[in-house]
Amino acid sequence: MATKVFMEALSPTMEEGRLVKWLKNEGDAVKSGDPIAEVETDKAIMELVARGDGVLRKRLINDGDARPVGQLVGVIAAPDENIDAIVAEAGASAAAAASSSAAPAAQGATQQPSQVVAQSRETAGASPVPRIPNEAQGEASAPPQQKIAASAGAPPASSRPTAPPAAQPADGNGGSVRSSPLARRLAREQGVDLGQLRGTGPGGRIIKRDIEAAASVSAGAPPAAPRVAPPPVSREGDFQDIALTQIRKTIARRLSESIGPVPTFYLTAEYDLGRIDDMRKAMAALGDDFKVSVNDVLLKAVATALTQHPEVNAHWLGDRIRMFNRVHLGVAVATDDGLIVPVVFDADRKSMRQISAEVKEMAKLARERRLKPEQYTGSTFSVSNLGMYGIDQFTAIINPPETGILAVGRAEDKPIVMDGEVAIRKRLRITMSCDHRAVDGAVGARFLQTLGRMIENPMVMLA
């Protein structure tokens, strides 16, 4: 019996997948569980496996094609089995999907332009349609129905705006050309043929400045009132369109869900890293196996502080707040395709060295697009660090349903007053983005105070 190959949801948030490449050709034998294609999800590139034994009889999409989850992409069957009905069904489903997606556009094209304008404004929550300018403003006075119909390319004749009459060769009085009396007199005096001009006055009327410009050109002088040159036409090579990856599409959707609906406020604190530097030097003296970065120490400090503030280590679920007893720390990693946030599970229970090794390994997998869904889902709080890029301070966008995220800037030497004397100390700024629905200002401030004690006294994390 034939087995249908569907675009599967290979990650919890996947809605669409792009088939990177087929691993099996039509006619190849496959067994259940064999990888038959590589699929780009919203987070990584994963393998699509066969769900039955037989031969890959039909590949219904090509390498690089994107399809929504649940759509048929291939057929596995016995070599002599008739699969015509399945292939025909797949073609009909694809055609129906295409026609349904095109229907809204076609419907919009058949609506009256005034309806389209009204609907688009209503959707966007815009103010009412402004009053149409009066006739003295020339072309702008044409009814919007006429303008939109003209731009469509093939409107009925009755809806087309009346074009200004084409300029005809002028008679002695210039009667067949729309021109002002002054323009006609100047044209006669300077020998300008009105029939060769295009007017810039209302309704295409030739006026004084048109005659002066024409006379200046014929005399070899620069025009008295030169027109502004149009912008250059874009040609091949002027730009490059980059198709969105599944990761970038998900980033756009997720951040749109956060920055608008989530009422966010920000808290910034500055900490002294002197003792962290001393501790790192002491650990490095023990050997390479004990080396840790400032970021590794900060992640451990954040995880430890979160255990004391479960109200920050939480998710906003609409009708309730879920506070977690375990700390699963999301660590933002920049890749060529966008930002991904692998998770260090139970980070509070791991040593700095364990956190360091785990973050390095997951960052490597993230950049190679080989992270598994279970490695980038389930975080309870997140940290984003741009200090290595020379960024002093920034604000990060919360990843819903989490209620907070820390943005870490760079460490730098600063002059500060200590015991009445100026000293140079290494300082670091951290900004916390808080979802005000779950985290109040005082709650966030207390968390940052605890975090500060961990950072400025790192030995307590080794106890």
C-alpha distance (Angstrom), angle and dihedral (degrees) to the residues before:
residue distance angle dihedral
M1 . . .
A2 3.81 . .
T3 3.81 119.4 .
K4 3.79 118.0 -146.8
V5 3.80 116.5 -138.8
F6 3.79 110.4 -143.7
M7 3.79 132.1 -172.4
E8 3.79 96.8 -101.5
A9 3.80 129.1 -152.4
L10 3.78 97.4 -108.5
S11 3.81 93.2 175.6
P12 3.81 131.5 35.9
T13 3.81 93.4 -111.4
M14 3.81 98.8 37.2
E15 3.81 115.2 127.5
E16 3.80 99.0 160.2
G17 3.77 134.8 21.0
R18 3.79 133.3 -158.3
L19 3.78 115.9 -144.0
V20 3.80 103.3 -131.1
K21 3.80 95.7 -173.5
W22 3.76 141.6 -26.5
L23 3.80 113.9 -112.5
K24 3.82 92.5 -164.8
N25 3.78 129.4 50.6
E26 3.78 125.7 -140.4
G27 3.79 107.0 -82.2
D28 3.82 95.1 29.7
A29 3.80 116.8 129.7
V30 3.80 114.9 -119.4
K31 3.77 136.2 -174.9
S32 3.77 128.7 -151.1
G33 3.80 108.3 -81.2
D34 3.79 95.4 24.4
P35 3.83 113.7 132.3
I36 3.79 107.7 -115.3
A37 3.81 102.3 170.9
E38 3.80 143.9 9.4
V39 3.81 114.8 -122.9
E40 3.79 128.3 -165.9
T41 3.78 109.1 -137.7
D42 3.79 127.1 -173.8
K43 3.82 89.0 -83.8
A44 3.80 112.2 22.3
I45 3.80 147.5 -8.1
M46 3.78 110.4 -88.4
E47 3.78 138.2 174.0
L48 3.79 123.4 -100.5
V49 3.78 108.2 -147.1
A50 3.79 132.6 -155.4
R51 3.79 117.0 -101.6
G52 3.78 95.5 -160.3
D53 3.81 144.9 25.3
G54 3.80 124.9 -99.2
V55 3.78 138.2 65.3
L56 3.79 127.4 -38.1
R57 3.79 94.2 -115.9
K58 3.79 100.7 171.9
R59 3.80 137.8 19.5
L60 3.80 106.4 -160.6
I61 3.81 98.3 -172.0
N62 3.78 133.5 39.8
D63 3.77 132.6 -124.6
G64 3.80 109.3 -74.7
D65 3.81 95.7 24.9
A66 3.82 118.3 130.6
R67 3.78 122.1 -145.4
P68 3.81 134.3 177.0
V69 3.78 119.5 -106.8
G70 3.79 111.2 -83.8
Q71 3.81 98.0 29.5
L72 3.81 118.7 128.7
V73 3.81 112.2 -108.9
G74 3.80 103.7 165.8
V75 3.80 148.1 -1.0
I76 3.81 130.2 -127.5
A77 3.79 115.9 -165.1
A78 3.78 145.0 138.5
P79 3.82 114.7 -68.8
D80 3.82 93.9 -107.7
E81 3.82 98.8 35.1
N82 3.80 117.5 120.1
I83 3.81 109.6 -120.4
D84 3.81 98.5 167.0
A85 3.81 92.7 111.8
I86 3.82 92.2 52.4
V87 3.80 92.6 48.2
A88 3.81 91.4 47.6
E89 3.79 90.7 48.7
A90 3.80 90.3 51.3
G91 3.79 91.1 50.6
A92 3.80 91.9 49.4
S93 3.81 91.5 49.1
A94 3.81 91.6 50.4
A95 3.81 91.3 48.8
A96 3.80 91.3 49.0
A97 3.79 91.3 50.4
A98 3.80 91.0 49.8
S99 3.78 93.2 48.5
S100 3.79 92.7 47.5
S101 3.79 91.5 51.3
A102 3.80 90.3 48.8
A103 3.81 93.7 46.6
P104 3.82 96.8 80.4
A105 3.79 90.9 51.9
A106 3.79 92.2 47.9
Q107 3.78 90.8 47.2
G108 3.77 90.5 51.2
A109 3.81 89.9 50.8
T110 3.81 92.2 54.9
Q111 3.78 94.5 49.3
Q112 3.74 121.4 95.5
P113 3.81 109.5 -93.8
S114 3.77 90.3 -121.5
Q115 3.82 88.8 57.3
V116 3.78 91.7 49.5
V117 3.79 91.7 51.1
A118 3.78 92.1 46.8
Q119 3.80 93.1 48.1
S120 3.78 94.3 47.7
R121 3.78 90.9 50.8
E122 3.77 92.1 47.0
T123 3.79 90.7 50.4
A124 3.77 93.1 49.8
G125 3.78 93.5 44.4
A126 3.79 90.6 -121.9
S127 3.77 127.4 160.8
P128 3.82 119.3 -90.9
V129 3.79 119.4 -72.7
P130 3.80 108.0 -78.4
R131 3.79 121.2 -117.1
I132 3.81 113.5 -84.4
P133 3.83 111.8 -109.0
N134 3.79 117.1 -106.4
E135 3.76 125.8 -100.2
A136 3.78 94.1 -96.8
Q137 3.79 88.4 72.3
G138 3.78 91.6 70.7
E139 3.77 117.8 -145.3
A140 3.80 93.5 11.4
S141 3.80 88.6 67.8
A142 3.80 93.5 68.4
P143 3.82 112.0 111.8
P144 3.82 111.5 -98.5
Q145 3.81 90.3 -121.3
Q146 3.79 89.7 61.6
K147 3.82 94.2 46.0
I148 3.79 94.9 50.4
A149 3.79 92.5 44.5
A150 3.79 91.1 51.0
S151 3.81 91.3 52.1
A152 3.80 91.0 50.5
G153 3.78 89.2 69.7
A154 3.80 102.9 -132.9
P155 3.82 112.1 47.4
P156 3.78 124.3 154.6
A157 3.76 113.1 -86.9
S158 3.77 92.6 -114.6
S159 3.79 91.8 60.0
R160 3.80 97.1 47.8
P161 3.77 117.4 106.3
T162 3.77 112.5 -111.2
A163 3.80 106.7 -102.6
P164 3.78 118.3 -135.8
P165 3.81 111.0 -101.6
A166 3.78 113.1 -91.0
A167 3.76 115.1 -106.6
Q168 3.79 112.6 -98.4
P169 3.78 127.1 -165.4
A170 3.77 107.4 -78.5
D171 3.76 122.6 -114.5
G172 3.71 121.3 -143.2
N173 3.78 92.5 -73.1
G174 3.80 95.5 35.7
G175 3.77 87.5 -120.2
S176 3.81 97.6 150.2
V177 3.81 93.6 51.9
R178 3.79 122.8 74.4
S179 3.78 101.8 -121.3
S180 3.75 140.4 133.9
P181 3.83 119.9 -103.6
L182 3.80 90.1 -114.7
A183 3.79 90.9 52.4
R184 3.81 91.6 51.3
R185 3.80 91.7 50.7
L186 3.81 92.8 48.5
A187 3.79 90.5 47.1
R188 3.81 91.4 55.0
E189 3.80 92.0 47.1
Q190 3.81 95.3 48.7
G191 3.79 98.4 35.9
V192 3.81 95.7 -116.2
D193 3.82 117.5 158.7
L194 3.80 106.9 -132.4
G195 3.79 90.9 -160.2
Q196 3.80 90.6 67.3
L197 3.79 95.4 54.0
R198 3.77 133.7 87.4
G199 3.75 112.8 -146.7
T200 3.78 124.1 -128.3
G201 3.77 96.4 -163.7
P202 3.81 127.5 96.8
G203 3.79 111.3 -50.5
G204 3.82 92.0 3.3
R205 3.81 93.6 -59.9
I206 3.82 115.4 164.4
I207 3.78 109.7 -122.3
K208 3.80 138.6 178.0
R209 3.82 97.2 -79.9
D210 3.81 91.2 54.4
I211 3.83 91.1 56.6
E212 3.82 92.1 46.1
A213 3.83 91.7 49.4
A214 3.82 91.9 48.6
A215 3.81 92.1 47.7
S216 3.81 91.5 49.3
V217 3.79 92.1 51.0
S218 3.80 92.6 49.2
A219 3.81 89.8 49.8
G220 3.80 91.8 52.5
A221 3.80 93.2 -114.3
P222 3.81 124.4 123.8
P223 3.83 112.7 -91.1
A224 3.76 115.7 -91.9
A225 3.79 91.9 -127.8
P226 3.81 110.3 19.8
R227 3.74 117.2 -161.9
V228 3.80 119.9 -118.0
A229 3.79 109.6 -97.7
P230 3.80 114.1 -115.0
P231 3.81 117.1 -112.5
P232 3.81 114.3 -89.2
V233 3.76 116.0 -90.0
S234 3.81 112.5 -109.0
R235 3.77 110.7 -115.5
E236 3.77 133.7 -172.7
G237 3.78 108.0 -69.6
D238 3.81 95.2 32.2
F239 3.79 92.3 95.8
Q240 3.77 144.2 3.7
D241 3.81 126.1 -138.1
I242 3.80 113.9 -145.2
A243 3.80 116.3 -158.8
L244 3.80 113.4 -129.4
T245 3.77 116.2 -106.1
Q246 3.79 119.2 -137.2
I247 3.83 88.2 -107.3
R248 3.80 92.7 53.8
K249 3.82 91.5 47.7
T250 3.79 90.1 52.8
I251 3.81 92.7 46.7
A252 3.80 90.2 53.0
R253 3.80 92.6 48.4
R254 3.79 96.0 44.6
L255 3.79 95.7 46.6
S256 3.80 90.5 47.7
E257 3.79 86.9 55.6
S258 3.81 90.0 53.0
I259 3.78 112.9 38.8
G260 3.81 95.1 49.3
P261 3.82 107.5 38.3
V262 3.84 98.3 31.4
P263 3.85 113.1 82.6
T264 3.80 97.9 -138.8
F265 3.78 130.9 -171.4
Y266 3.79 129.1 178.4
L267 3.79 135.7 -132.9
T268 3.80 122.4 -168.5
A269 3.79 126.8 -165.5
E270 3.80 133.5 173.0
Y271 3.78 122.7 -141.7
D272 3.80 137.1 -167.9
L273 3.81 114.9 -117.2
G274 3.81 97.3 -170.8
R275 3.79 95.6 108.8
I276 3.80 92.9 42.9
D277 3.81 88.3 56.3
D278 3.81 90.7 49.5
M279 3.80 91.5 49.4
R280 3.81 93.4 47.8
K281 3.79 91.3 51.1
A282 3.80 90.9 50.5
M283 3.80 91.3 49.4
A284 3.81 93.3 46.7
A285 3.81 89.2 53.3
L286 3.79 87.8 64.2
G287 3.82 91.4 61.6
D288 3.78 142.7 -79.3
D289 3.79 91.7 -70.0
F290 3.80 89.4 67.3
K291 3.80 98.5 49.1
V292 3.80 115.7 119.4
S293 3.79 132.2 173.7
V294 3.79 127.7 -123.8
N295 3.81 87.3 -107.7
D296 3.82 91.4 55.8
V297 3.81 90.2 53.6
L298 3.81 91.3 47.0
L299 3.81 92.1 51.6
K300 3.80 90.3 51.7
A301 3.81 90.2 47.9
V302 3.81 91.9 50.4
A303 3.80 92.4 48.5
T304 3.81 92.0 48.9
A305 3.81 92.7 47.7
L306 3.82 91.1 49.6
T307 3.80 90.8 59.3
Q308 3.81 87.3 62.3
H309 3.79 93.7 46.9
P310 3.82 109.3 43.6
E311 3.81 89.1 164.3
V312 3.83 86.7 72.1
N313 3.81 94.2 40.7
A314 3.79 89.5 68.0
H315 3.79 149.1 108.9
W316 3.80 126.8 -128.0
L317 3.82 107.0 -134.0
G318 3.79 100.9 177.3
D319 3.78 99.4 -111.6
R320 3.80 96.9 33.9
I321 3.80 144.0 18.7
R322 3.78 116.9 -122.2
M323 3.81 112.9 -150.9
F324 3.80 115.1 -163.5
N325 3.77 127.4 -139.7
R326 3.82 91.1 -159.7
V327 3.80 124.9 60.7
H328 3.79 115.4 -132.2
L329 3.78 104.3 178.2
G330 3.81 120.4 -154.8
V331 3.82 113.5 -148.6
A332 3.80 115.8 -162.2
V333 3.81 113.7 -131.1
A334 3.81 123.5 -170.2
T335 3.81 115.9 -136.6
D336 3.79 132.5 174.6
D337 3.80 88.9 -100.8
G338 3.79 97.7 46.4
L339 3.77 142.7 -79.5
I340 3.78 122.2 -32.9
V341 3.80 127.0 178.7
P342 3.81 116.0 -145.5
V343 3.79 115.7 -167.7
V344 3.81 130.0 -123.5
F345 3.78 100.8 -153.6
D346 3.81 118.3 -145.3
A347 3.79 88.7 2.6
D348 3.81 91.6 168.3
R349 3.82 90.0 62.4
K350 3.80 95.3 50.2
S351 3.77 128.7 84.1
M352 3.79 123.3 -117.4
R353 3.79 89.3 -106.0
Q354 3.81 91.6 52.7
I355 3.79 91.3 48.2
S356 3.80 90.3 48.1
A357 3.81 94.1 51.9
E358 3.81 93.0 44.4
V359 3.80 94.9 49.2
K360 3.81 92.2 48.7
E361 3.79 92.4 50.2
M362 3.82 94.6 46.9
A363 3.80 92.4 45.7
K364 3.81 88.3 54.4
L365 3.81 91.7 49.5
A366 3.80 90.9 46.5
R367 3.80 92.9 54.3
E368 3.80 89.9 47.6
R369 3.83 90.4 49.0
R370 3.81 90.7 -122.2
L371 3.81 101.2 119.7
K372 3.79 115.1 128.2
P373 3.82 119.9 -132.9
E374 3.80 92.1 -110.6
Q375 3.81 88.8 58.3
Y376 3.81 96.3 58.9
T377 3.81 103.8 34.0
G378 3.79 131.0 74.3
S379 3.81 102.4 45.3
T380 3.81 117.3 155.6
F381 3.84 97.0 -165.7
S382 3.82 133.9 5.8
V383 3.81 140.5 -143.9
S384 3.80 127.5 -158.3
N385 3.82 120.2 -169.0
L386 3.82 122.7 -167.0
G387 3.78 95.9 160.0
M388 3.81 91.9 108.2
Y389 3.81 87.7 62.6
G390 3.80 92.8 56.9
I391 3.82 95.0 -103.8
D392 3.81 110.8 151.3
Q393 3.80 97.5 -164.2
F394 3.81 138.5 -13.3
T395 3.79 142.4 160.3
A396 3.80 121.4 -114.6
I397 3.80 127.1 -148.9
I398 3.79 116.6 -114.5
N399 3.80 116.3 -114.0
P400 3.84 104.6 -135.4
P401 2.96 133.8 -99.6
E402 3.82 86.4 28.4
T403 3.79 113.8 92.9
G404 3.79 99.7 -144.7
I405 3.78 147.7 18.5
L406 3.80 133.5 -169.0
A407 3.81 123.1 -133.5
V408 3.81 112.5 -157.2
G409 3.80 120.9 -158.5
R410 3.78 129.4 -165.2
A411 3.79 125.9 -67.6
E412 3.80 113.0 -118.8
D413 3.77 138.8 171.5
K414 3.80 112.9 -103.6
P415 3.79 135.0 176.2
I416 3.80 110.3 -115.3
V417 3.79 135.6 166.9
M418 3.82 114.8 -106.0
D419 3.79 121.6 174.6
G420 3.78 90.2 -14.9
E421 3.80 94.3 -52.1
V422 3.79 133.2 98.1
A423 3.79 113.4 -112.3
I424 3.81 134.3 173.0
R425 3.80 111.0 -119.8
K426 3.79 133.9 171.6
R427 3.79 107.8 -112.5
L428 3.80 134.4 -173.8
R429 3.81 132.3 -161.8
I430 3.77 122.0 -146.9
T431 3.82 125.1 -174.5
M432 3.78 121.5 -160.9
S433 3.82 120.3 -154.1
C434 3.81 109.6 -152.3
D435 3.79 131.6 -164.9
H436 3.80 100.1 -133.1
R437 3.80 91.3 -154.1
A438 3.80 89.1 71.0
V439 3.80 107.7 12.9
D440 3.80 120.4 54.5
G441 3.79 122.7 -158.6
A442 3.78 94.3 -103.4
V443 3.81 91.3 48.7
G444 3.80 91.7 52.6
A445 3.81 91.8 44.9
R446 3.81 92.6 52.6
F447 3.80 90.0 50.3
L448 3.81 90.9 52.2
Q449 3.80 90.1 48.8
T450 3.80 90.4 55.1
L451 3.79 90.6 45.4
G452 3.81 89.2 51.7
R453 3.79 91.5 54.5
M454 3.81 89.9 51.9
I455 3.82 93.0 48.8
E456 3.79 95.9 45.0
N457 3.82 93.1 42.6
P458 3.81 103.4 33.8
M459 3.79 94.9 163.7
V460 3.82 89.4 76.2
M461 3.83 87.5 69.3
L462 3.80 89.5 60.0
A463 3.78 94.4 55.7
